[in-house]
Amino acid sequence: MTIASTLDFQRAAKARLPRFLFDYADGGAYAEQTLRRNTADLGDIALRQRVLQDVATIDLSTTLFGREMPLPVALAPIGIGGMYRRRGETQAARAANARGLPFTLSTVGLCGIDEVRRATDGPLWFQLYVLRDRGFMRDLIANARAAGAEALVFTVDMPVPGARYRDAHSGMSGPHAPLRRLLQAMGRPGWAWDVGLRGRPHRLGNLEPVLGKASGMNDYMGWLGANFDPSIQWRDLDWIRAAWDGPLIIKGILDPDDARAAADVGADGIVVSNHGGRQLDGVLSTARALPPIADAVGDRLTVLADSGVRSGLDVVRMLALGAHGVLLGRAWLYALAARGEAGVAQLLDLIEKEMRVAMTLTGVNTIAKINRSILVSAKDNL
């Protein structure tokens, strides 16, 4: 299959993956309205095309949390990434780090943080969920520090898992799920050989201390539902701030008041995100939520954004709406599933090329110059 654009990776991933894995990555919550709005609203952002602006030299570099980066982009945390390609988190991390970009390892990644660190010594961020076992959270933070993680990404929009109906239909969950997954895997021999057989062990590396070495996919789904903690409050972040002395990024912000609260508790950054439309259906798309949040706290902390970003053009749109940087989520997972480490590297090349074209044709030559002035009309776009 020819890969000419970032969207081609999605089609290639669907052709290679068992249904339960593709639908788990591709789906959203409830009727998936927010999932669709994420891409539709971002795609509706109209840009001002300018000419004769001397854009012979384009500089895509920026600085996030003290690190100079060639692109304002990092790879977002995604659970069980290692089920999409053999030891997938290590492959994605190597591809990102080869470009000098951070890879964010999920708490529920297949590969533990020590395995990822052995695979690459590049910039690594670690994502942490709100867990009932605070002692285990402290252990995860300590492990992240020991592995040299540069930032802690604390996800706060998942006190309970969203209602994802596709998973019940696909075999990711629901009746006879293990048997259904096995039958689907048999229909994808390339994946079955690469991941099903050679990609073992299929356990959650960071959770081995609590799940043991015999954990697997069934433990993943059960653990998610049983261990998230809806009782956490803003004041509970004090001990996280005390336990982690590096950059603290609060992920899952959709409201300006919550963004202000994040700044008040000493967060260094936030991620404006609706979890890719996978939590509460009907909430604002990130493209619509981002501008008022950036206006409220953009001068107090670093504002990142995710959800709906599929191209370098989308990255430019998010920056114009007020983000300082962008996290790529599904985009890198599709690329990983399609072509492994080489696919993620190719995706990042495409993102850079598309950003260069967008910046050239909107008449800006540095990341700092990307703002709402390159939009046709901020009022009409939002």
SULNORRA-V808161 format. One record per residue. RES is the residue in one letter. PSI is psi in radians with two decimals (999 if undefined). NEAR is the number of other C-alpha atoms within 10 Angstrom. D_CENTER is the distance of its C-alpha to the mean C-alpha in Angstrom with 1 decimal. Layout:
# SULNORRA-V808161
res:RES psi:PSI near:NEAR d_center:D_CENTER
res:RES psi:PSI near:NEAR d_center:D_CENTER
This chain:
# SULNORRA-V808161
res:M psi:2.29 near:9 d_center:25.2
res:T psi:2.26 near:7 d_center:25.0
res:I psi:1.77 near:17 d_center:21.6
res:A psi:-0.34 near:11 d_center:22.4
res:S psi:2.93 near:15 d_center:19.3
res:T psi:-0.53 near:23 d_center:15.5
res:L psi:-0.38 near:15 d_center:16.4
res:D psi:-0.51 near:15 d_center:18.8
res:F psi:-0.62 near:28 d_center:16.2
res:Q psi:-0.77 near:22 d_center:15.5
res:R psi:-0.69 near:15 d_center:19.3
res:A psi:-0.66 near:18 d_center:19.6
res:A psi:-0.73 near:20 d_center:17.1
res:K psi:-0.64 near:17 d_center:19.0
res:A psi:-0.39 near:15 d_center:22.3
res:R psi:-0.49 near:19 d_center:21.4
res:L psi:2.61 near:25 d_center:19.6
res:P psi:2.64 near:24 d_center:21.5
res:R psi:-0.73 near:22 d_center:21.1
res:F psi:-0.58 near:22 d_center:19.6
res:L psi:-0.73 near:24 d_center:16.6
res:F psi:-0.82 near:22 d_center:16.1
res:D psi:-0.58 near:20 d_center:16.6
res:Y psi:-0.71 near:19 d_center:14.3
res:A psi:-0.68 near:21 d_center:11.3
res:D psi:-0.38 near:17 d_center:13.0
res:G psi:3.01 near:20 d_center:14.4
res:G psi:-2.90 near:26 d_center:14.2
res:A psi:2.61 near:23 d_center:16.5
res:Y psi:-2.20 near:19 d_center:20.3
res:A psi:0.04 near:15 d_center:21.4
res:E psi:0.53 near:20 d_center:17.9
res:Q psi:-0.78 near:17 d_center:19.3
res:T psi:-0.64 near:28 d_center:16.3
res:L psi:-0.82 near:28 d_center:14.1
res:R psi:-0.66 near:16 d_center:16.8
res:R psi:-0.56 near:22 d_center:17.2
res:N psi:-0.83 near:23 d_center:13.7
res:T psi:-0.66 near:19 d_center:14.7
res:A psi:-0.82 near:14 d_center:18.4
res:D psi:-0.67 near:18 d_center:18.5
res:L psi:-0.70 near:25 d_center:16.5
res:G psi:-0.41 near:16 d_center:18.7
res:D psi:-0.16 near:14 d_center:21.7
res:I psi:1.99 near:21 d_center:21.3
res:A psi:2.37 near:15 d_center:24.4
res:L psi:2.63 near:21 d_center:24.8
res:R psi:2.01 near:14 d_center:28.2
res:Q psi:2.22 near:14 d_center:29.4
res:R psi:2.74 near:13 d_center:31.7
res:V psi:2.81 near:11 d_center:34.2
res:L psi:0.85 near:8 d_center:36.3
res:Q psi:0.16 near:12 d_center:34.0
res:D psi:1.27 near:11 d_center:34.3
res:V psi:0.68 near:17 d_center:30.8
res:A psi:-0.54 near:7 d_center:32.2
res:T psi:2.13 near:11 d_center:29.8
res:I psi:2.22 near:17 d_center:26.1
res:D psi:1.96 near:15 d_center:24.2
res:L psi:0.06 near:17 d_center:20.4
res:S psi:2.73 near:15 d_center:20.2
res:T psi:3.08 near:18 d_center:19.1
res:T psi:2.18 near:13 d_center:18.9
res:L psi:2.16 near:19 d_center:16.2
res:F psi:0.73 near:15 d_center:17.3
res:G psi:-0.07 near:9 d_center:20.3
res:R psi:2.25 near:13 d_center:18.9
res:E psi:2.32 near:13 d_center:20.0
res:M psi:2.52 near:17 d_center:17.4
res:P psi:-0.31 near:15 d_center:18.5
res:L psi:2.64 near:23 d_center:15.7
res:P psi:0.92 near:23 d_center:13.8
res:V psi:2.48 near:27 d_center:10.5
res:A psi:2.79 near:25 d_center:8.1
res:L psi:2.23 near:27 d_center:5.7
res:A psi:2.79 near:25 d_center:2.5
res:P psi:2.36 near:25 d_center:4.5
res:I psi:2.23 near:22 d_center:5.9
res:G psi:2.62 near:17 d_center:9.6
res:I psi:0.69 near:26 d_center:12.5
res:G psi:-0.48 near:27 d_center:11.0
res:G psi:-0.11 near:27 d_center:14.6
res:M psi:-0.12 near:25 d_center:16.0
res:Y psi:-0.37 near:29 d_center:14.9
res:R psi:2.72 near:27 d_center:16.8
res:R psi:2.10 near:26 d_center:19.2
res:R psi:0.93 near:25 d_center:17.6
res:G psi:-0.64 near:25 d_center:14.4
res:E psi:-0.64 near:34 d_center:12.4
res:T psi:-0.65 near:26 d_center:15.4
res:Q psi:-0.78 near:24 d_center:15.5
res:A psi:-0.70 near:29 d_center:12.0
res:A psi:-0.75 near:26 d_center:12.7
res:R psi:-0.73 near:26 d_center:16.1
res:A psi:-0.77 near:26 d_center:15.1
res:A psi:-0.81 near:26 d_center:12.8
res:N psi:-0.54 near:20 d_center:15.5
res:A psi:-0.43 near:15 d_center:18.2
res:R psi:0.06 near:15 d_center:17.2
res:G psi:0.40 near:18 d_center:17.0
res:L psi:2.58 near:24 d_center:13.3
res:P psi:2.51 near:27 d_center:11.3
res:F psi:2.32 near:28 d_center:9.3
res:T psi:2.04 near:27 d_center:7.6
res:L psi:2.25 near:33 d_center:9.4
res:S psi:2.57 near:26 d_center:9.1
res:T psi:-0.67 near:23 d_center:12.5
res:V psi:0.62 near:23 d_center:13.0
res:G psi:2.68 near:26 d_center:12.3
res:L psi:-0.70 near:33 d_center:15.4
res:C psi:2.29 near:28 d_center:16.1
res:G psi:2.93 near:21 d_center:17.1
res:I psi:-0.56 near:27 d_center:16.6
res:D psi:-0.67 near:15 d_center:20.1
res:E psi:-0.73 near:16 d_center:19.6
res:V psi:-0.72 near:23 d_center:16.6
res:R psi:-0.61 near:20 d_center:18.8
res:R psi:-0.50 near:10 d_center:21.7
res:A psi:-0.46 near:14 d_center:20.0
res:T psi:2.57 near:17 d_center:19.1
res:D psi:0.33 near:15 d_center:20.2
res:G psi:-3.05 near:22 d_center:17.7
res:P psi:2.21 near:22 d_center:15.3
res:L psi:2.26 near:26 d_center:13.3
res:W psi:2.69 near:27 d_center:11.4
res:F psi:2.30 near:26 d_center:11.5
res:Q psi:2.36 near:25 d_center:9.9
res:L psi:2.35 near:22 d_center:12.8
res:Y psi:2.87 near:21 d_center:13.7
res:V psi:1.96 near:20 d_center:16.9
res:L psi:2.65 near:18 d_center:19.4
res:R psi:-0.60 near:15 d_center:23.1
res:D psi:1.66 near:11 d_center:24.2
res:R psi:-0.56 near:13 d_center:23.9
res:G psi:-0.70 near:10 d_center:25.7
res:F psi:-0.62 near:14 d_center:23.0
res:M psi:-0.74 near:18 d_center:20.4
res:R psi:-0.67 near:15 d_center:22.7
res:D psi:-0.72 near:12 d_center:22.9
res:L psi:-0.72 near:19 d_center:19.2
res:I psi:-0.75 near:20 d_center:19.2
res:A psi:-0.70 near:15 d_center:22.3
res:N psi:-0.69 near:17 d_center:20.8
res:A psi:-0.75 near:24 d_center:17.9
res:R psi:-0.76 near:19 d_center:20.6
res:A psi:-0.55 near:11 d_center:22.8
res:A psi:-0.03 near:19 d_center:20.3
res:G psi:0.42 near:18 d_center:19.9
res:A psi:2.42 near:26 d_center:16.4
res:E psi:-0.42 near:22 d_center:16.4
res:A psi:2.62 near:24 d_center:14.3
res:L psi:2.12 near:28 d_center:13.5
res:V psi:1.86 near:24 d_center:10.5
res:F psi:1.93 near:21 d_center:12.3
res:T psi:2.12 near:22 d_center:10.8
res:V psi:0.01 near:19 d_center:13.8
res:D psi:0.40 near:21 d_center:13.3
res:M psi:0.97 near:20 d_center:14.1
res:P psi:-0.45 near:19 d_center:17.7
res:V psi:2.64 near:15 d_center:18.4
res:P psi:2.51 near:16 d_center:16.4
res:G psi:2.83 near:18 d_center:16.6
res:A psi:1.78 near:16 d_center:19.3
res:R psi:1.66 near:22 d_center:17.8
res:Y psi:-0.49 near:18 d_center:21.0
res:R psi:-0.60 near:20 d_center:19.9
res:D psi:-0.66 near:22 d_center:19.4
res:A psi:-0.62 near:15 d_center:23.1
res:H psi:-0.53 near:15 d_center:24.3
res:S psi:-0.36 near:20 d_center:22.5
res:G psi:-0.02 near:24 d_center:23.5
res:M psi:-0.58 near:23 d_center:20.3
res:S psi:-3.09 near:22 d_center:22.3
res:G psi:-3.08 near:13 d_center:25.8
res:P psi:2.40 near:11 d_center:29.3
res:H psi:0.52 near:10 d_center:29.9
res:A psi:-0.82 near:17 d_center:26.2
res:P psi:-0.72 near:14 d_center:26.8
res:L psi:-0.73 near:11 d_center:29.6
res:R psi:-0.69 near:17 d_center:27.7
res:R psi:-0.69 near:18 d_center:24.8
res:L psi:-0.79 near:14 d_center:27.5
res:L psi:-0.69 near:12 d_center:29.3
res:Q psi:-0.69 near:18 d_center:26.2
res:A psi:-0.63 near:21 d_center:25.5
res:M psi:-0.46 near:14 d_center:29.1
res:G psi:-0.06 near:14 d_center:28.6
res:R psi:1.31 near:16 d_center:25.9
res:P psi:-0.57 near:15 d_center:27.9
res:G psi:-0.81 near:13 d_center:25.7
res:W psi:-0.73 near:22 d_center:22.8
res:A psi:-0.68 near:19 d_center:25.3
res:W psi:-0.82 near:14 d_center:26.8
res:D psi:-0.81 near:16 d_center:23.7
res:V psi:-0.84 near:21 d_center:21.6
res:G psi:-0.70 near:21 d_center:24.0
res:L psi:-0.98 near:12 d_center:26.7
res:R psi:-0.25 near:13 d_center:25.7
res:G psi:0.13 near:19 d_center:22.2
res:R psi:2.71 near:14 d_center:23.7
res:P psi:2.51 near:19 d_center:23.5
res:H psi:0.99 near:21 d_center:21.1
res:R psi:2.88 near:26 d_center:20.7
res:L psi:1.80 near:27 d_center:18.0
res:G psi:-0.74 near:22 d_center:18.7
res:N psi:-0.33 near:21 d_center:17.8
res:L psi:0.10 near:21 d_center:19.7
res:E psi:-0.64 near:13 d_center:22.9
res:P psi:-0.46 near:11 d_center:24.8
res:V psi:-0.47 near:9 d_center:24.7
res:L psi:-0.34 near:16 d_center:24.5
res:G psi:2.99 near:12 d_center:26.6
res:K psi:-0.11 near:14 d_center:26.4
res:A psi:0.20 near:11 d_center:27.3
res:S psi:2.77 near:17 d_center:24.2
res:G psi:-2.78 near:15 d_center:22.5
res:M psi:-0.67 near:17 d_center:20.6
res:N psi:-0.67 near:13 d_center:23.0
res:D psi:-0.60 near:13 d_center:22.3
res:Y psi:-0.92 near:19 d_center:18.6
res:M psi:-0.71 near:13 d_center:19.2
res:G psi:-0.68 near:11 d_center:22.1
res:W psi:-0.68 near:14 d_center:20.5
res:L psi:-0.82 near:16 d_center:17.7
res:G psi:-0.48 near:13 d_center:20.4
res:A psi:-0.31 near:12 d_center:22.8
res:N psi:-0.17 near:15 d_center:21.1
res:F psi:2.63 near:18 d_center:18.9
res:D psi:1.86 near:17 d_center:21.1
res:P psi:0.00 near:14 d_center:21.8
res:S psi:-0.14 near:10 d_center:24.4
res:I psi:2.56 near:14 d_center:22.5
res:Q psi:2.97 near:8 d_center:23.5
res:W psi:-0.66 near:12 d_center:22.8
res:R psi:-0.36 near:10 d_center:25.7
res:D psi:-0.27 near:11 d_center:24.1
res:L psi:-0.18 near:17 d_center:21.7
res:D psi:-0.74 near:11 d_center:24.8
res:W psi:-0.48 near:11 d_center:24.9
res:I psi:-0.75 near:17 d_center:21.3
res:R psi:-0.63 near:16 d_center:22.1
res:A psi:-0.59 near:9 d_center:25.2
res:A psi:-0.36 near:14 d_center:23.7
res:W psi:2.06 near:16 d_center:21.1
res:D psi:0.10 near:12 d_center:22.7
res:G psi:-3.00 near:15 d_center:19.8
res:P psi:2.29 near:20 d_center:17.3
res:L psi:2.13 near:21 d_center:16.0
res:I psi:2.13 near:25 d_center:12.9
res:I psi:2.06 near:26 d_center:12.9
res:K psi:2.29 near:27 d_center:9.8
res:G psi:0.55 near:22 d_center:10.9
res:I psi:2.27 near:25 d_center:13.7
res:L psi:-0.09 near:22 d_center:15.5
res:D psi:2.39 near:16 d_center:19.1
res:P psi:-0.62 near:19 d_center:20.9
res:D psi:-0.68 near:13 d_center:22.9
res:D psi:-0.60 near:15 d_center:19.9
res:A psi:-0.73 near:27 d_center:18.7
res:R psi:-0.68 near:17 d_center:22.3
res:A psi:-0.69 near:15 d_center:22.4
res:A psi:-0.74 near:24 d_center:19.4
res:A psi:-0.68 near:19 d_center:21.3
res:D psi:-0.57 near:11 d_center:24.5
res:V psi:0.03 near:14 d_center:23.2
res:G psi:0.29 near:16 d_center:22.4
res:A psi:2.55 near:21 d_center:18.7
res:D psi:-0.38 near:19 d_center:18.0
res:G psi:2.89 near:27 d_center:14.9
res:I psi:2.76 near:28 d_center:12.9
res:V psi:1.99 near:28 d_center:9.7
res:V psi:2.02 near:30 d_center:11.3
res:S psi:2.51 near:26 d_center:9.3
res:N psi:0.48 near:28 d_center:10.9
res:H psi:0.61 near:26 d_center:8.3
res:G psi:0.45 near:27 d_center:8.4
res:G psi:0.34 near:28 d_center:12.1
res:R psi:0.03 near:23 d_center:12.1
res:Q psi:-1.46 near:23 d_center:14.1
res:L psi:1.90 near:23 d_center:17.0
res:D psi:2.51 near:20 d_center:18.1
res:G psi:-0.14 near:15 d_center:20.1
res:V psi:2.97 near:16 d_center:18.2
res:L psi:2.56 near:21 d_center:17.7
res:S psi:2.76 near:28 d_center:15.2
res:T psi:-0.65 near:30 d_center:13.0
res:A psi:-0.61 near:30 d_center:15.4
res:R psi:-0.55 near:19 d_center:18.3
res:A psi:-0.48 near:21 d_center:17.1
res:L psi:-0.87 near:29 d_center:16.1
res:P psi:-0.85 near:22 d_center:19.7
res:P psi:-0.51 near:17 d_center:21.6
res:I psi:-0.79 near:24 d_center:19.1
res:A psi:-0.68 near:22 d_center:19.2
res:D psi:-0.61 near:12 d_center:22.9
res:A psi:-0.66 near:15 d_center:23.2
res:V psi:0.08 near:20 d_center:21.4
res:G psi:-0.37 near:21 d_center:20.5
res:D psi:0.00 near:9 d_center:23.4
res:R psi:-0.46 near:17 d_center:22.8
res:L psi:3.03 near:20 d_center:19.3
res:T psi:2.20 near:20 d_center:16.4
res:V psi:2.04 near:26 d_center:14.4
res:L psi:2.88 near:29 d_center:10.8
res:A psi:2.61 near:31 d_center:9.3
res:D psi:-3.03 near:30 d_center:6.6
res:S psi:1.90 near:29 d_center:7.8
res:G psi:-0.08 near:31 d_center:10.3
res:V psi:2.08 near:26 d_center:9.8
res:R psi:-0.04 near:23 d_center:11.6
res:S psi:2.96 near:22 d_center:13.8
res:G psi:-0.55 near:24 d_center:15.2
res:L psi:-0.70 near:22 d_center:17.2
res:D psi:-0.63 near:22 d_center:14.4
res:V psi:-0.81 near:29 d_center:13.2
res:V psi:-0.73 near:26 d_center:16.9
res:R psi:-0.78 near:27 d_center:17.1
res:M psi:-0.71 near:28 d_center:14.4
res:L psi:-0.71 near:25 d_center:16.3
res:A psi:-0.52 near:23 d_center:19.5
res:L psi:-0.10 near:31 d_center:18.5
res:G psi:-0.05 near:22 d_center:18.2
res:A psi:2.60 near:27 d_center:14.8
res:H psi:-0.36 near:25 d_center:15.4
res:G psi:2.93 near:23 d_center:12.2
res:V psi:2.43 near:25 d_center:9.0
res:L psi:2.26 near:25 d_center:5.4
res:L psi:2.23 near:23 d_center:5.1
res:G psi:-1.65 near:21 d_center:3.5
res:R psi:-0.58 near:23 d_center:7.0
res:A psi:-0.81 near:23 d_center:8.8
res:W psi:-0.49 near:29 d_center:8.5
res:L psi:-0.73 near:29 d_center:9.1
res:Y psi:-0.78 near:28 d_center:12.0
res:A psi:-0.71 near:30 d_center:13.3
res:L psi:-0.84 near:29 d_center:13.3
res:A psi:-0.64 near:29 d_center:15.2
res:A psi:-0.79 near:26 d_center:17.5
res:R psi:0.25 near:18 d_center:18.5
res:G psi:-2.60 near:23 d_center:16.9
res:E psi:-0.71 near:24 d_center:16.6
res:A psi:-0.59 near:16 d_center:18.7
res:G psi:-0.73 near:23 d_center:16.5
res:V psi:-0.70 near:27 d_center:13.4
res:A psi:-0.73 near:23 d_center:16.1
res:Q psi:-0.70 near:22 d_center:17.5
res:L psi:-0.81 near:27 d_center:14.3
res:L psi:-0.61 near:27 d_center:14.1
res:D psi:-0.76 near:15 d_center:17.9
res:L psi:-0.74 near:17 d_center:17.6
res:I psi:-0.80 near:22 d_center:15.1
res:E psi:-0.80 near:21 d_center:17.7
res:K psi:-0.74 near:15 d_center:20.6
res:E psi:-0.62 near:20 d_center:19.4
res:M psi:-0.72 near:23 d_center:18.8
res:R psi:-0.75 near:23 d_center:22.3
res:V psi:-0.82 near:14 d_center:23.9
res:A psi:-0.73 near:20 d_center:22.5
res:M psi:-0.71 near:26 d_center:23.6
res:T psi:-0.78 near:22 d_center:26.9
res:L psi:-0.17 near:19 d_center:27.7
res:T psi:0.01 near:20 d_center:26.9
res:G psi:0.45 near:21 d_center:29.0
res:V psi:2.48 near:22 d_center:26.7
res:N psi:0.04 near:20 d_center:26.5
res:T psi:2.76 near:17 d_center:24.3
res:I psi:-0.63 near:21 d_center:20.9
res:A psi:-0.41 near:14 d_center:22.9
res:K psi:-0.07 near:14 d_center:24.9
res:I psi:1.96 near:23 d_center:22.1
res:N psi:-2.94 near:18 d_center:22.7
res:R psi:-0.14 near:18 d_center:24.1
res:S psi:-0.35 near:14 d_center:27.2
res:I psi:0.05 near:23 d_center:25.7
res:L psi:2.57 near:20 d_center:25.3
res:V psi:-0.84 near:14 d_center:28.3
res:S psi:2.01 near:14 d_center:28.6
res:A psi:-0.67 near:16 d_center:26.2
res:K psi:-0.74 near:7 d_center:28.2
res:D psi:-0.47 near:10 d_center:28.1
res:N psi:-0.42 near:16 d_center:24.4
res:L psi:999 near:16 d_center:23.2
